[in-house]
Amino acid sequence: MAAAGHGGCRAASTSRDRLEVEVAAPGVGLSFTANASVKAGKISLFTQDADGGDSGSRSFSRALESRLFPALPQVYVNTFYERV
């Protein structure tokens, strides 16, 4: 990871078929493990609803996506889901 106070990204292989990913920015952190063949291309942030849902506004890692999609699009919005 980058120095304290700055963003950073780290990906490491945890086993033959698993990948561990960490992304951080000031005040925000994301980490997950996944199968090494998974593609993750649209990283977004949201504030969890009181009931645990994610229907509120989102901020994407790309400014254009944040402007085009203030909330998570419906699953049939091909311009969002067909590109990684």
Rosetta blueprint (number, residue, H / E / L):
1 M L
2 A L
3 A L
4 A L
5 G L
6 H L
7 G L
8 G E
9 C E
10 R E
11 A E
12 A E
13 S E
14 T L
15 S L
16 R L
17 D L
18 R E
19 L E
20 E E
21 V E
22 E E
23 V E
24 A E
25 A E
26 P L
27 G L
28 V E
29 G E
30 L E
31 S E
32 F E
33 T E
34 A E
35 N E
36 A L
37 S L
38 V L
39 K L
40 A L
41 G L
42 K L
43 I L
44 S E
45 L E
46 F E
47 T L
48 Q L
49 D L
50 A L
51 D L
52 G L
53 G L
54 D L
55 S L
56 G L
57 S L
58 R E
59 S E
60 F E
61 S L
62 R L
63 A H
64 L H
65 E H
66 S H
67 R H
68 L H
69 F L
70 P L
71 A L
72 L L
73 P L
74 Q L
75 V L
76 Y L
77 V L
78 N H
79 T H
80 F H
81 Y H
82 E L
83 R L
84 V L
